Amino acid sequence: MANPWLNHVKETMKKHPNMKFKDVLKEAKKTYKKKGGEKKNDDKKENDNNNQDGGKKKRTTRKRSSSKKKRTSRK
């Protein structure tokens, strides 16, 4: 099965043959309707219930490697 977005872009290109590709993509973005969105929303709800931290990833900091020397200022 072909990608629905690409099919939509090709149809938009046929409707606007003299338009630049960049502008065709902008036009296609305005008129594209994603199909099957209800199923994805249900999956998202299940994943949200499983995540205790609200789906946010914790940031971690890396320690400076021991092979690099620390800079010292000269006086």
C-alpha positions, 0 to 999 in steps of 0.5 A: 500500500502506498503512503497516503501523504505522498499520494495526496502530494501527487494529486496536488501536483497534478492540480497545480502543474506550474507550481513550485514543489515547495509551494505544492507541499504547503498547499497539500498540507492545508488540504490533507486530512489524516485518516484513522486518527481515532485508533491512534488516540486510544493507543496514546491514552493507554501509554499515558496511563502506563507512564507514571512521570507524565511522559516526560523524559528526565534530563541527565547530565554527563560528567566530564571525562577524566582524559580531558584536562581542566582549563586553568587561568594564567595570572 
